[in-house]
Amino acid sequence: MHQTFTNKYDYDLQNDSIFFYVKGKKYKSSIEFDGIVLDLNEDADIINLEILDASKKFNASKPELLNIKHFDAVIEVTKENIKVTMKLEVLKRNKLFPKVIEALTANILNLPSSIQGIAVTC
């Protein structure tokens, strides 16, 4: 599995979107499904991930999403599908609470089969 570690993320409270990113990677294209945007580089590696309507998707309040302590995403690409499994932990009353979501779409871009990950620790 190709794993990208970053401690860079932004949560836009007003637009309710979380953006996990890696600086220095060259952007080529994006794919969007179910309110999830995956940015790809020229090698079809996932370099950025954005989650729209994040509070609704993770069933968390907007203030909770300002306190993300850990995030993991696994992106599984097969010939037929792209599956994204995401888990984040938010700090609430000095305890970590896990939130997990999955999204699935057809691989209409014919991306090569791979398993990629993004991890953030804050």
Number of C-alpha atoms within 10 A of each C-alpha: 10 12 16 18 13 16 14 14 19 13 20 15 15 7 10 16 19 21 17 20 22 17 9 7 14 13 16 13 12 16 14 13 13 13 13 20 16 19 20 20 15 11 11 16 22 25 23 21 21 20 21 17 17 23 18 11 15 17 11 14 12 18 13 14 24 15 15 21 17 17 22 19 21 19 24 17 21 16 14 13 17 22 17 20 15 19 16 21 20 21 16 13 7 7 9 15 15 15 15 15 13 14 14 16 15 14 17 11 12 13 17 13 15 15 18 18 20 22 19 19 15 11
